[in-house]
Amino acid sequence: MDLQERMDAAVDAALGSRIVGCVVLLRQAGVEVYARAAGWADREFGEAMRRDGVFRLASCTKPIVAAAVLRMVDLGMIGLDDPVTRFLPAFAPRSPDGSVAPILIRQLLSHSSGLTYGGGGNYARGLAGPSISLDENMRRLAAEPLLFAPGMGWEYGMSTDVLGAVIAAVNGSDVAAAVAHYVTGPLGMVDTLFGISDVARLVHPYADGRPPRRMREPEAVGEAGEETVFSYARIFDKTAPQSGGAGMAGTADDLMRLMEALRGDFLSAGLREAAFGNQIGDLPRRDKDAGKRFGFLGAVTVDPARAGTAMPAGAVDWGGAWGHNWVIDRASETSLVVCTNTAFEGCNGPFRDEVVSAVFG
């Protein structure tokens, strides 16, 4: 089969049974070689998926905020080795031994800060949580102990939310204005907001099942004891803190603009190499992350065989819990964006691997 046939086969195999709807975009050497909107934006109301559908982005917000940070690094406004307290003086969570060590900007970008999504604190984690100010959210987060001392481990979590607060402080604005000024505005990502650009294009989310079930408000998804709580109404709540880690909505085309810009010359050459490289050395990661390290934007594949992926070494990928994934492979000049309305299948289920295999296999 050729590329078009492989991609169509991967999408068709998942539609209906595992994925309700999706938009899949692929560019190679700057040229669009595949684009498809398939399935339902709202299955129960018979609304077909459209290419300009607006998705809640979850952690696909993270590379947007990271790009804003890195652009500000290029402009000399932020240093990778600056402590976060330079910008947020009160943000000084304690390590497990009770000491306070500075968290560096580079540790927030690489998720080696010690911040997690765990803990018992009543802070907003992006997908759900209390409607409080960003300052109050940072105060509550800082009161939680770190999982490990900064730089001594790797764990996914609230690091990018803190980066959102940093860029807001440096810009003298809220997070939205900072992101718009440094990333979404210059790149023409007109539909990517801490809110909804066009409610008529907003897709409805679904949770894993055979077939997927329509999400309620709120909805807990996942294995018992490890559920993630999703609030699909949160995107309309203007009193919720703007989550740099999970709070935006946007389109697949907007995400593709970001991927191509990051692959291109949006950042200076040296910073671009750092962003796409291993920034955590040999720090241990989760068993399911075997064969991958982490940079400033996402996971870096270093051993495709151990990772069980068709992605080549050097490719960078990540996703978003509402049901998305993306890949940038600079060596082959490839950018892949997959947006679905099905959590978690579209983010880290077999569908992700099937599409990746269709592209790189």
N, C-alpha and C positions, 0 to 999 in steps of 0.2 A: 504494500500500500504506500501511496505517497503521503506527504505531510498532511494535506487536507483530509484525506481519508482516515488517517490515524487519529487526527484530532476529532473529527466527527464521530468516529467509532467510540472514543473515550467519553465524549459527551453523551451520546445516545445510550450507552450502556448504563449510565447513572441516572438519567432523567426519569422521573416518576417514582422509581423505587428508592433512590438514595438522595437525589437532588431535586428540589422543586423547580428552581430556575437558575440560570447563570448567564453571565457575559464573559466570554473568553477572548482575549486579545493577545496577539503575538507579533512582535516586530523583530526583524533580522537586518542588521546593517542599516537601521533607520527606516526600513520599508515594511509596511504592514503586509504580512503574509497570511494572517488568519484573523478573522473577526466573526464572532457568532453570538447572537442573543438567542437563548433557547428556553423552553419551558414557561413557567408561570411566575409573574411578579406577585400575583395574588390568585392562588389556585381556586379558592372557594368563590371568588367573585369573577372568575374567568378573565382576568387581566393578564395578557401575554407579557412575557419579559421583553423589554426593549433595550437597545444598546445604551440609551441615555438614562436608564433607570438609576435612581439614587439609593445607595446602600448605606446602612450604618456600618462604619469602617472598623470599629473595635481597634485592634492593635495595628491595623494599617495606618492608623494615626501616627504611630511611632516614627516611621521613616520620614514623615512630613516634619514633625517637630525636630527630629535629629538633623534633618537638612537645614532647618532654620538655625539651629545651634552651630552647625559646621560653617554655614555662610557667615555667621557673626564671628566665628573664629578667624575665617579668612579676612574679615574686615578689621581684625584687631580689637574687637569689642569684648571677646571672651577668650580665655586661654584654656587649653585642654587640661593643664595642670593647676588651674585655679581651684581653690576650695569652694564648695557651694556656699559657705558662709560669707564669701566676698559679696555675694548677691542676695542671699537670704540669711542674714546674721543669726536668726533664731533657729535655723535648721541644723541641729546638732544631736542626732539620735545616738544612743549609747551602744557600744559593742557588747557582746554577751558577758564580758568580764566587768562591765560597768564603766569602762573608760570611754572617752570621747576622742575619736581620731577623725581628722578631716576627710570628708568625701570629696573626691576630685571630679571635675566635669567628665574626664575620660572614663572614670569608673561608672558614672551614671549612663553614659553612652553605651558602654559594653556590658552593663548589668553585673558588674563586679562590686557594687556598692554595699551589699549586705541588705538592701531593701528587697522586700518580697511582696507577694499579694496575700500573705498569711497574716497571722497575728489576730488578736481579739479586738483591736481598736475599732471604734465606730467611725472610720474614715471612708470616703467615697473611693471606690476602686475603678471607676470609669464606666463599667457596664451597669452599675446599680449603686445604691448607697444613699446616704443622707444628702439633702439639698442644703448645702452650707457654702460659705464663701471659700474661695481658693486659699486665702490666708488661714482660715480655720482648718481647712483640710490638711494643709501643710503642718499646722500646729499639732493636730491629732496624729498625723503620720510620724512626726518627729518624736512623739512621746512613746512610740513603739520601739522595743529593742531591735537592733539589727540581728540578722541571722548569723553573721560573721563580721569580723572587722573589715573595713573597706580594703579591697584589693586582695583579700585572702580566700575568695571563693567566687562562684558564679551562681546566680539564681535570678530567674525571671521575675519581674515585679514592677513596683511603683517608680522605678528610676526615671522613666521618661515623663511621668507626671511632675516630678521635681524639676526636670529640665524645662517643662512648660512654664513653671513658676519663675525659673531663672530668666528665660527670654522675655517674659512679661515684665519682670523687674528692670532688666537692662533697657527694654524699649519704653518703659514708663507707660505701660498700657495693660490691657488684658492679654491673655494668650492668643485669642483670635486675631487681634490687630497685629501682634508680632509675627504670627505665621503668615498673615496676609501680606505684610510688608516685605518679608524676606523670601517667601517661597511661593505661596499660591497666587499672589498677584503677579509677580514677574513671570511665572510659568503659565499664566492663563488658566489656572485651575478654578474656573468660575463657580463650579458646583460644589466645591469642597469647603465646608464650613462647620463651625460648632453650632449647627442648626440645619435646617432644610431649605434648599434653594427653591424647590418646587414640590409641594406636597403631592400633586397629582402623579409625580414620577417615583414616589417613595415606594419601594418594594416591601412586602410584608415578610417577616422572618418566620422560619420553621425550625423545629428541633428534630434531632435524629430519631428515626423510626423507620419501619417498613410498612407503609410509606411514612415519610416524615409527617410530624403532627404540627398543626398550626400553633404558634406560640401564643400563650396567654400573657397577661400582665399582672405580676411578673412571672417568669418561668425559670425553674431550676433544671439544668441540663447536665447530664453526666452520671457517673456511677455513684451509688449511695455513699455518702460521706465525703465525696469529692466533687459535689455539684458546683457548677458556676451559675450564679443568678443573673439572668438577663432582664433588663427593663426596656422594652421597645418604646415606651412612652417617654423615656428620659431625654431623647433628642429634642423634645419640645419644651423641656423644663429649663427656662432661662435662669432659674435660681441655683441650678446644679453647678458645681465647680467645673470649669473648663478643663477636661482631662487631657493632658498632653499624651497620655498613653492609650486612650481608647475613646475619646469623646467626639470625634468628627464624623460627618457623613459626606459622601461624594460619589462620583461615577468611576467606572472602570477606565474611561478615557482620561480622566484627570489623573488617576494613578499611573497610567502609562506615560503621561507627560512627565511625571516625577521620575519614573524609572529611567526614561531616556535621558533626562537632564542629568541625573546622577551618574549614569554611564558615560555621559558626555563631559562637557566642560563647565558645568554649574559650579563645581568646586575647583580650587587650584590643584595642580597635578599632584603635589606632595600630600595634600590632605585627602585627595581622592584615593591615593594608594593606601593611606592609613585606614580610611573608612571601609575599604573592601578587604582589608587584611585581617589576620588574626590579632586581636587586641587583648586576649586573655591568656596567652602562652599555654602552659600545661595545666591550668586550673581545671579541676574535675568538673564535668557536667553530668547531667542525668544519663542513665543507661540508654534511654531512648534517643539521646543526642550523640551516640557513638559516631565517630568519623567526622564530626563537625566541631568547629570552634566558633567564636563570635567576634564580629567587628564592631563598627559604630552604627551599622544599619540593620544587620540581621546575622543569621547563621552563615558561617563560611565553610563550605565543603572542603575538607582536606583529604579524606579517604572515602571515595564513593562506594567502594566495596563494603567497608565497615558500616557506612551510613545506609546501605541498602537502597541507593538512589541511582537513577540514570543521569543525574546532574554531574557534570565534570568537576574535577578539582578546581577550586577557585570561584565557583559559582556561589552567589549569595542569595539567600531566600528567607522569607518569613511569611506571616499570615495574619489573619484577624479572626477572632473567635466567632463572629457572626457568620463566617463561612467563606473566607477569602484566602488566597495565597498569591505570592509573587516570586519571581526569580529574575535575577540579572546575572548573565554570564558575559563578562567583558571580552573574553577570548574569542567567542563566536559572535560577538555583537548582538546578543539575544536578550530581549526583554519580554517577559511573560506576565500577564495579569489575569487572574481568575477571580471573579466576584460571583458568589452565590448567595442565596438567601436561606441556607441550610447549615445550622450549627450542630455538631462540629465537623461534619463530613467534608464540607467545602474547604475547611481550614487545614485539618491534619488527618483526614480520613483517606481511604483508598483512592477516592476521586482525585485528590491532589497528586498522588503518585502516578496514577494512570495518565493524567494530562502531561505531567513531566516526562514520563516515558514516551509518550507520543511525540514530544518535542525533541528529546535528546537521545532516545533509545535507538 
